[in-house]
Amino acid sequence: MRFGLSEEQILLQDNINRFLRDNVPLDRVRTYADGDSDADIWQGLSELGIPALLVPEAQGGVELSPLDAAIVAESLGYHVAPAPFLGSAVMAPTALTSVGGHDEQLSALAAGELRIGIAFGESIGRRIDAKVTASAGKISGSSLFAFDADADAYLVADTNKHLYLVQADAAGLERAQLTTVDRTRRTVELTYNKVAAELVSDNPAVYESTLDIGRVMLAADTLGAAQAMIDQAVAYAKQREQFNRPIASFQAVKHMCAEMTASLEPCRAMVWFAAHALADLPDEARVTACHTKAHLSEVGKFVAKTSTEVHGGMGFTDLLGLHYWFKRCGSNRQWLGAPELVREEAAQLQGLA
């Protein structure tokens, strides 16, 4: 069996990388981190058809596979691109397509005209003093670390794993932007005071499939960010000199770069297989998504730490901007379940806990 990317997927990868290289250089990431909007970036990605990847053709999408979405997620991570990809192009279309009857929203998502954020935090690792409950078509409580501060609506999961669609301008909804280490994506805390909410699904399987694909996309994003950090470390080691010779010639630095590469390279096949399983191996999809999310979280942490060490003191400066990738890996590690929590979930699925 030959498993790899098709010619069309390689072309997709090349196109998205070219767009991001030309339109989202590090200086553009810095302006976003300083408070600028990502509207121009999302508009450009919309013109490439990125929001339509997982939307059915009947609703104006291109109806590709989770593997295609993972390819895009890896490229976004490589360029630390600010974009509402996870919610608006992946998790929201997955949930709405699963239940049907949301043609208008899907069409708007495919065109890039609608942004739907994700508020799953309290259904994964709920804080003692926080929960999301629903009654008579309205929800109350709060969601911490909801994706996309600029969303038009939010896909909210309550404590029973039911999904609701809440408009961002709904009466009783309060949004408070949070300050996190990752400034390439903005998160908010949502507080609901009997907010009108449309029930999307009360089937836990829909929630789980939406969560699974989100975890795989975060793993793919970490894969791209970690690869970028390795590439930067190698390039820096080749040009940085000590004792009149490049530090890349030092055995210790060679070992550091080799160990990073050896740790990350198998992860690419792991992410591809996890994305493939979502569509074609449903019995393996959940466990594979958990293992992939947990493993990439650990490898991403190791690569981020080691590549910064290769740069020495320069690795901590804003001049190089390496910290954007470092923090992206760190935030991906925690969102939608930290590795410890996800491993426990995988163990339960396999009957080991």
N, C-alpha and C positions, 0 to 999 in steps of 0.2 A: 504494500500500500504506500503510495506517495502522498505525503501530507505537507502542504505548503500553500503559499498564496497563488491565486490564479493571475493571469495577465491583467485582468480587469482590476483586481485588488491591488496589484503593484502600481497600476496607473492611478488608482484612487489615492494611494499612499504618496506617490510622486506629486500629484496635483495639490493635495492638502499641505504637504511640506513646502512646496514652492510658494503657495499663498502665504503661509505663516512666516516663512523666511523673509518675504518681501514686505509684508504688512504688519507683522508683530515682532519687530526686533526688540532687544532688551530695553531700549529707551521707551518704546511704546508700552511695555509691561510696567516700567517705572511710572509713567504718567497715569496708568490705571491705578497703581498702588497708591498714588498721591491723591486719588479721588476722581479721576476722569471716568467717563462712561465707556462701556464696551460696545455701544450700539453700532459703531462702524465695523468692528470686528465681526459681530454677529450678522450684520447685513452682508458682509463679504462672504462669510461662510454659508449664508442662506442662498446667495447667488450660485454657489457651488453645489447646492442641493443637500448640504449636510443635515439640516433639521428634518429633511424628508426621508432620511435613510431607512428608518424602520416603520414609516407610515405606509399603509396599503395603497396600491395604485389607484383604487377607487376613490380615495380621498386626496389624490394629488401627490402621493408619495412615490418613492422608487422601490419600496418593499424589498430591501436587501436583508442580509443576515446579521446576527449579533457579531459575527467575525468581522464583517465590514465596519461595524461600529467600533469594535475594539481597535482596528487599524487607525481609525480617526482619533480615538482616545489616546493611543500611544503617541501620535504626532502632536496632539495638543499638550501632552505632558512634556514632550521633548522641548517644546518652545515655551513652556509655562504660559500658555495662551489664556487670557481671561475670556471665558465664554460660558454661557449657561447650557453647555452640551449635555451634562449628566441628567438634568431634569427635563429640559424642553425637547431634546432629541432622542433620549433613551428611555428613561423610566416612565415619564408621562405617556408617550406613545405606546409603550408596552402595556401599561395598565388599561388605557382607553381602548386599545385594539382588542385586548383580551375579552372585554365585556360587551363590546359593540354599542351601537346607538349614540356614538359621539362624533358623528361625521363632521359637524361644523368645527368642533375644537381640533380635530385631527387635521383638517384642511388648513386651518389657521396656523397650526404648529408646523406643518410641512412648508408653508410659505415663509416661515420665520416671523409671522405677524403676531404670534401669541407666545408668551413665555410662561411656562408653568414650573414653579419651584417645587421642591420636595421637602416634606416635613415628616421624617420617619423616626427621628431620634427617640421619642418616648415609647415607641413600640419595640425598640431594640434593647436599649439599656436605660430603662426609666429611672429617673431620680426619685428618691423617697417622697419628696414634696411636690412632685409634678406628675400630671397625667392628662390624657385627652379622653374625654367621655362625650358620648352623643345621646341626645334625647329629643324626640319629636322634631327631627330635621335640623337640629341646632347642636353645635359642639361648644364645649367649655374646657378650660384648662390652658396648657401652654406647651409649645414645642421649642426646644432649644436647638441651635445650630441648623436651622432650616436653610436649604440652598437657595441662592439667588435673591439678593435684596431688592432687585428691580423687577421681580416677576409680576405678571398680571393676575396670576392665580396660583394656588398651592394645592398640591396633592398631599393630603394629610392622612396619616395612619393613626388610628386610635389604639387604645390598649388591647382591644379585641382583634386587632389586625384587619379592621374594616377600613376601607379607603373612601375619602371624601374629597370633593373638589370645592375649594373655598376661594371666592374672589378676593383679590387684594384690597379692594375698596369696600368690602362688606362692612356693614354697621357692626360695631362691637369688636372688630379685629384691630389689634395694635401690633405694629412692627417696630422693633428696636434693633438697630444694626449693632452687631457685635464686633469687638476688636479681637482678632485672632492672629496667630503667627503667620498664617498664609494670607498675604495681601493680594494674591492673584485671583482670589475668588471671595465674594462677599457673602456672609451668612447673617441671619437675623434670628431673633427670638420672637416667636409669634405668641400672642396672648389672646385667647378666645373668651369672650363674654357672651355666651348664647348667640354665637355667630351662625347665620344661615349657611347650611352646607348641603351640597348635592351628594347623595350616596352614589358612589361609583361601583363599589363591590363590597359585599359582606362575605365573600368567599376567601378564606385564608390562602388558598392556592394562588389566587391572583396577586395577593400581597407578596407571597413568597417568590413568585416568578419575577415580579418587579424588583424586589430586593436583590435577588440573585444576579440579574443582569447589571444592576447598579454596582454591585461588588466587583464583578468582572471588569467593568469599565474603570473603576478606581484602580484595580490592579494593573490594567493596561496603561493608565495614566502614570502610575508609579514606574512602570517599565520604561516608558519614554523619558521621564525625568531622570531616572538613574542612568540611562544610556547617555543622556546629554552630559551628566556630571562626569562620567568616565571619559567621554570624548574631550571634555574641557581639561580634565586632569592630565591626560596623555599629551595634549597640545601644549599645556603649560610646562610639563616636565621636559619637553623637547627644546623649549626655548629659554627656560630659566637656567642660569649657570651659577655654579659654585666651584671654587678652586679651578677656574678656567675650563670647566667642562659642563655640559648639560646634566642636570640632575637625573634625566632619564637614563643615563649611563650607570647610575648607582644601583647596586644589587637590591637594596632595600626598597627603592622606589619601583624598580621593575616588578618585585614581588607584590607590592601593593596593587599596582595596576593589573597584574595578571590575576590576582585573587579576586578583584572586583569583577573582571570580565568572566572568569570561570564561574562565579556565583550567579551572575545575571543572565548569561547566555541561555542556560536551560529554561529560564523563566519565560522566554519568548514562546517556546513551544507549549509551555504550561498554560499561558494566557490564551493562545490560539485554540488549544484543545478545550479549555473551559468555555470559550465563546462558541465553539463548534457544538459542544454538548448541550448548550442552552436550546438549540434548535433541533438537534438530531439525536440526542441521547438523554431524553427526559429523566430516565431512572438514575442517571449519574450526575445530572446537572447541579443539584443543590449541594451535594457533598463536594463536587469538584470546584464549584464557585467558592465555597468556604475555604477549602485548602489553598486555592489560588490567592484569594484575598489575604489570608494569614501569611503565606510564604512570601509573597511580594512585599508585604509590610516589613518583614524582617530583613529581606535582602535589600530593600530600598533604604532602610535605616543604616545598614552596614556600608552600602555604597556611598550614601550621603556623608557619613562620618569619614570614611577613608579618603574619598576624593578631596574633601576639605583639608585633610592632613597633608595630602600631596602638595597642595597649594601653600602650605605653611601659613604664616600670618596673613598673607594676601587673601586666603580663603574666607576670612571673616570680614572683609571690607565690602562696602557697597560699590566700590569701583568695579570689581569683577562681577558682582551681582549673583555670585554662586548661591547665596543664601535663599534666593527665590526658589531654586530647585530643591534645596535642603528642606525648606519649610513646606513645599508642596508634598514631598514624600512624607513628611511628618503628619500633615493634616489628612492625607489619604489613609494613613495608618489607622487613624481614629474614626473617621467617618464611616457610617453604616456598619460599625462594629469593629472594635479593636481586635488584634490577633488572638488575645486570650479568650475573649468572648466567642469569636468565630470558631476557634478550635473546639471549644466546649460544645457549640452547636453541631459541628461536624461529628464529634464523638457521640452525641445523642442520636444523630441520624443513623450512625453505624451500629448503634446498640452497645457502645462501649462505656457509656456513662448514664 
